[in-house]
Amino acid sequence: MENTPGPRAGRKEWTALGVLMLPLFLVSMDVSVLYFAIPYVSQDLEPSATQQLWILDMYGFVLAGLLITMGALGDRIGRRRLVLVGASVFGAASVLAAYAHSAELLIAVRALLGLGGAALMPSTLALIRNLFHDGKQRGRAVTLWTAVMTTGISVGPVVSGLLLEHFWWGSVFLINLPAMVLLLALVPFLVPEFTLPKRGRFDLLSAVLSLAALLPVIYGIKELARHGYEPLPALGISLGLVLGFVFVRRQKRLAHPLIDLGLLGRRTFGGPVFANLLAMFATVGMAVFLTQYLQSVLGMSPFEAALWSLVPAAGVAVMAPAAAALAQRTDRAFVMGGGFLISACGFLWLTQVRTDSALWITLAGVSVYAGGLVAAMTLGNELALGAAPPEGAGSAAAVLESGQELGGALGMAILGSIGAAVYSRDMADALPADVPHADSVRETLGGATAEAAQLPAGTADTVLAAARDAFTHGMGFAAVGAAVVMAGAGLFSLVLLGGTGKAKRPTKPSVEPKPAALV
């Protein structure tokens, strides 16, 4: 990790970082902002069940599939220019989404939002590499970047709930517009463009291959997590893996590849990419359980559950800067490993949660694991970004973020499958023999809740009590799985990344891109 002293950033650079955090926050928020709005969208646009799923998922699919392409494109045409293009697309798509008059149009516009988001996310992280040359300052900037990204995902449902209390569902998209206008107005004056070394022609075929490889894999994993094994999602994963192999082979032969495979093979970059993949595996995998626990087990309204889900941000607010400060005094690998081990303790704490547990017990466990995970992810981002050459920071940031997207999809599938298996087994033992629609009741807590509404009061209470106990039991087993993975991630960090975080002077000066004249 580069941590040598360099030219220190001043007020202008920190102001520029604050401006760049606007699109990052909104792009992250858009992942979850539709959770509360979808019932209103369904009532207005009357989408089919399949269309409703695509309205929810299209944004994330396109965002994940285009990250690598956009990161490489930013390295070639300029990251500030790509931020401006992304902000323009994101703002225009937000207006179109707010006033969409059909489900088909909303799906298409959600894809356009994903395109804009993919242009913005890697560029904001890559520009940190160019704005902050001093290692300590860059570490603080990356800490802020990681905190804003994770906070945006958490705040999305809360903002959505607040807007829907007073406005129509389109307002959850229009909230993006003022920030994008502000970004377009300020970035040309605050963020310099950079003259990058010649990177060769942009390889369109590689861009198509990367999209064709990532999309079916992420789609297949999410569908398997949602519905169990089905031939089409399994075929999608297989096709994506084959195309991914073709993509990697092509990158090895190109003089100017979309991804620097040599960089990915370095432990200072590939190690943090894998560590952050594991972190998102646990984060996203458990988020599904916690949302259902608050709403379906504790009986909270969606908005109330969203508000309580913000409490763990306190753990993040404490741990992220503390980890960054500690990493200035000791090897980052030890701090990352400690963060993962703390998160493992938080997950183990959640194994003690029961249907009648006090709310603070659940929130304490989530706060511990969230704080540990964000601390580890912050240092992983910093280590990977410092290892990347300045002229390739966009591609490096895109690879890092693509790994996180893939980790989240894997966590949802694997931890979700563990919880579902325990739930089905427990319900098979606990469910009365004469309960109608028993198959639906045994599959999910949502199915049990829906069927219980049609049953006599006594039977309904029995079914709901059994379903809530089974779900909480399954959540505990999923938490054990997450704890094991986090313990493995901690060991991985200590063994593979040990010694990489110590400050050392390079043997020859690194070549930074020179700022071009501001437009």
N, C-alpha and C positions, 0 to 999 in steps of 0.2 A: 504493500500500500504506500502510495506516495504521501508522505506527511512532512516533507521538507518545507521550511519557510519559503514563501514566495511573496510577490506583491500583494499587499493587503487590500481587501475590498473596502470601499468607503460607503458613504450614505447612498450614493447613486446606485451602487450594485445591490445593496440591501433593499432599496425601494423597488428596483427592478425585480428582485426575487419575490417581494410581496405581490407585485402585479402578476407575475407568472403563477402564483398560487391560486389566483382566481379561477382560471380554466381548469387547473388540476382538481380543485375542490368540486366544481360543477360536473366535470366529467366523471369523477368518482361517485358523486351523488346520484347521477342519472342511472347508475347500475340498480339502485334500489328505490328510486323515487316513485315508480309506478305501482309499488306493492299495495298501497292504500287506494290508488286511483283506479285500479283495474275494474272494480265493480261499477263505477260510474261510467267508465269507457264502455263496458259491456252493455250497460243499459242504453247508452246513446247510440253506439255503432252496431250493436247486436252481432258481434263476431261469433263464428263457430268455436268449438272447444279448441280445435287445432289452431285457428287464427289467434285466439287469445294467448296460447302458449308462444306463438311466434311474436306477438306484440311484446311480450315480456322478455323473450330470449334473443331477439334479433340484434339488439344493440350490443349485448355482450359478445355474441358470436362474431360480428363484423369487427368490433374493437380488438378482440383477441387475434383474429385472423390477419389483420392488417398492421399490427404493431411492428413486425420485423420489416415489412416493406416501407412503412413510413419512417422508421428510424434510419434506414439506409438512404432513403430519399432526402431526408433532412441533412445528412452528411454531405450530400452532393450539391443540393441547391441552396443550402443555408438554413440553419435552424430557426432563426428569427422569421425568415420568409415563410417557413412551413407553419410556425405558430400563427402567423397572420392569416394564412390560407385556412388553417384548421378552425380558427375562431370565426372566420366568415362563414364557412360551411356549417359549423355548429350553431351559430346564431340564426342563419336562414332556415336550417332544418328545425330548430326549436319553434319558430313561427309557424312553419308548415304543419308540424305535429300538433300544435295547440288548436289549429283550425281544421284538422283532418276530418273529412266528412264520410269516410268509409274505413273499414278495417284494413283493406288492401293498401290504401294510401298510408295509413299509420304505420303499417309494417315496413313499407318502402322507406318512409321518412325515418323510422328508427334505424334502418340500415345506414342512411345518410348521416344520422347522428353518430353512429359508430365510426364512420369514415372520418368525421371531424374530430372525434375523440382520439382516434388512433394517430392523427396528425399532431395532436396537442401533447399527449402524455409523454412519449419518449423525448420530445423536443424540450419540454420543461426540465426534465432531469438532465439531459445533455447540456443545456445552457448553464446549469450550475457548474459543470466542469470547466466552462469557459469564463464564467463571471468570477469564480472564486479560485485563485491560484494558490492561496495559503491553505495548507492541509487542515489546520484547526478550524478555520472559517468554513471551509467546504464541509467539514464534518457537521458543523452546526446547521448549515444550509440543508444538507441531506436529512438531518433529523427533522427539520421543519417539513421538508417535502414528504417524508414518510408519515408524519403525524397528520398532515393535511389530507393525504390520500385515504388513510384509514378512517379519519373523522368524517370525510365526505360520505363514505359508504354508510356509516352509522347514522348520520344526520338526515339522509335522504328520506326515510319514512316519516320522521318527525316533521320536516318541512312540508312534506306531502300532506300529512294530517292537518297541519295548521292552515294550509292554503284551501284545502277542501272544505273546511268549516265555513269559509266565507266566499269562495269563488268556485267556478266550474273546473272540470278536470284539466282543461287546457292550461290553466295557470301554473301547473307543475312544470311545464315546458317554458312558458314565457318568463319565468324567473331567471332563465339563463341569459336573456337578451341584454339587460343593462350591463351585466358583467362583461359580455363579449364586446359590446360597444366601447366600454371603458378600456378593455384590453387593446382593441384596435387603435384607440386614440393615444394610449400611453407607450405601448411597446416600441414604436418607431423612435421615440425620444429617449427612452430609458435603457433599452436593450440593444447593444451593438450587434451588427451582423459580423460574421467572421469569414475571413478569406481562407478557405480550406485548401490543402494540397489537392492536386488533381487526382480524382478517385476513379477515373475511367468511366465508360458508359454505364448507365443504369441498366441492369439486366432484367428486362421485363419478364422473360420466361422464369427466372428464379423467383420473382415476385409472385407470379401466378402459382408456381409450385408450392411456395410457402403457405399461401392462402388455402390451396387445395389440400395441403397436408394437415394444417391445424384445424380447419373448420370441421371436417368429418370426425376427427378424433374428439374434439371438445363436445360436439353435438352427440356423438355416440355415448360418451361417458355420462353426460347429463341425462340422456334418455334411459340408459341402463339404471341410473340411480333413481329415476322417477317411476319407471314401470317394470323394473326387473329385466331379465334376459329376453331380448327379442332379436330376430335375425337381422333386421335392417340396421339398428345401431351397432351391432357386432360387425356387420359388413362395413359400415362407415369407419369404424376404428381400424379395421384391417386395411382398408383402402388408404386411409390417412397415413398409416405406418409405412406402407409401400411407397407412397408418394414422398414421404419424409426421407426415406432411404435414397430415392432418386435425387431429391433436393440436396442432400449432403454430398452425394457423389459429384453432383454438378459444381458445388461450391469448391470442392478440392481441385477441380480442373481450371477454374476461372482465375485470371490474373487479378481481377478486382471483384471478389465475391460479395454477395449480399451480407454474409456473416463471416467473420474472421474465425475459422475453426481453430486456428492456432491459439487465439486469445481464449476461446472457450475451453481449450485443454489446459490452460494455466490454472493452478490451484487458487491463485488470488482472484480469478474471475469465475471460472467454472465452479469452484467451491461455494462461493456466496450465491450463485444462481441456484445450485441444488439446495442449499440451506434455506433460501427464501421459498423455494417450491415446497419444501416440507412445512415451513411456517404457514403458508397459505392453505396447505392440505388440512392442517388442524383448525385454522381459523374459520374457513368456510364450512368445513365438515360439521363443526359443532354449532355454527350459527343457525343451521336449519333446526336442530333440536331445541335450542334455547328459545327461538321464536315460538315454536309450538308449545313448549313447556309453559311459557308465560301466558299464552292465550288459551290453549285448550286444557291445560292441567290446572293452572291457577285462576282461569276464568277472566283474564284481563281483556279489555277492549284493545283493538289494534293500536290505537293512539297511545293508550296508557302503557302498553307493552313497549312501544317505541321509546317513550320517555324514560322508562326504567332501564332500557337497554343502553342509554347514554351514561349511566352511572360508572360502568367500567372505564370510561374515558379518564376518570381520575387516576386509575392505575397507570394508564398510558402517559398522562401528563407528568407523573412522578418518575416513571422508569426510563422513558426515552432520553430526557436530558441527563439523568443520573448516569445512564450507561455511556452516553457520549462523553461526559466529563471523566468517568473512570477509564475510558479507553485512551484518554490522553496520558494516563499514568502507567498503564500496563498493557500487555498484549491484547489486542482486540479479540483474538480467538478465545481467550479465557472469559472475556465479558460476554461474547456471543454464546459460548457454551453455558455460562451461568444463566443467561436469559432463557435459553431453551430449557434448562433444568428447573428454573422457577416456573416456567409455563407448565412443565410436566407436573409439578406440585399442585398447580391450580387445577389441572384436569383431574388429578387424583382426588382433590377436595370435592369435585363435583360428583364423584362416585358415591358420596355420602348423602346426596340430595334425595329426598323422598317426596311423595305427593303432598305430605303435610308439613314439609320443612318450611321454616321461616324464610321469607324472601331474601333477607340479608345473607343467608348462607349461600344461596345461589349467586348473588351479586358479588360476594367476596371472592368466590372461586373464579368467576369470570374476570374480575378485576386483576387477580393475580396472574392468570394465564395470558390475558391480553397485554398486561404490562411487560411480562417477560418476552412475549412474541414480538412486540413492536420494538423493544430494545434490541433484540437479536436482528430483526429485519433492517433496522436503521443502520446498524454497523455493517451488515451484509451489503446493503446498497452503497454505503460509503466505500467499502473495500473494493467492490467491483468497479465502481465509477473511477476510483483512483488508479486501478490497474489498467483501464482502457486508455488507449492513446487519444489525445484530444481530438484528432481529426476523425476518429471512429466512435466518439461518445454516443452519437445518436443510435447507431446499430447496437452498441453495447447495452444502452438503456432499454432498447426494444426487446433484446433477448432476455434481459432480466425480468421485464414485465410480462413477457410471454410465458416464462417459466412460472411466474406467480399465477397467471390465469390457468395454466394447466394443473398446477398444484391444487387450486381451488376446486376444479372439476373432479379431480381424483379424490379429494377429501369428501366431497358430496356423495360420490359413488360408493367409496369403500366404507367410510364411517356410517353412511346412511344404510348400507346393506347390513352392517353389523347390528345396528339398532333395530332394523326391520326384522331380522332373523330372530332376535331375542323377543321382540313384541309378538310375533306370530307363534312362537313356541309357548310363551306364557299364556296367551289367549286361548290356545288349543287346550291347555290344562284347566283354565279358570272359567271358560265360557259355559253357561248352562246349555244342556243338550237341546232344549226346545226353543232357543232364540232364533227368530226368523232372520234370513239373509246373513247367516253366520259367516259365510266366506268374506263378505265385505267388512264385517266387524273384525275379523281376524287379520285383515290386510294392513289397515292403517288406523291411527287414532282418529283421523278425520272421518273415515268411513264409519267407525263406531259411534262417533258423535252424531253423524247424520242419521244413522239407523235408530239410535236411541230416542231421537225426537218423535219417532213413529210408534214407540212401544209404551205399554202401560207404565205408570210412574215407578212402581216397585222394580219391575224388570229393567227399566231404563237406568235406574240408580245402580243396580248390580252390574250392568254392562259397562257403564261409564266408570265406575270405581275400578273394575278389573282392567279396562283399557288404559286408564291413567296410570295405574300401578305398573302395567306391562310396558307402557311407553317410557316411564321414568326409569324402570329397570334397564330397558334398552339403551337409554341415554347414558346410563352409568357404564355399560359395557363399551359404548362408543368412546366415552371419556377415557377408559382404560387404553383403548387402541390409540387414541390421540396422545396419551401420556407416554406410551411405549415409543411412538414415533418421535416425540419431542426428546425423550432421553437419548434415542439414537442420533438425532440431530445435534444434541449437545456433545455427544462423544465424537461425532463426525467433525464438528467444529474444532474441538480440542486437538484431535489427531492430525487432521489434514491441514488446518489453517494455522496451527501453532507457529509463531515466529513471524508471520506475514504482516502483523500490525505494528511492529516496532519501527520507530522512525529511523531512517537511514538515508544517507546522501547518495544520490545517483552518481554513477561513475562518469556520466556525461550529461550535459544539460538536455532536458526534454524540450522538444520544439513545440511551442504553443502556437495555434493559429493566431495571426495578427488581426486585430479588430480593423474592419473596414470603416470608412467614413460613414457617419450616421446619415440616413436619408431624411 
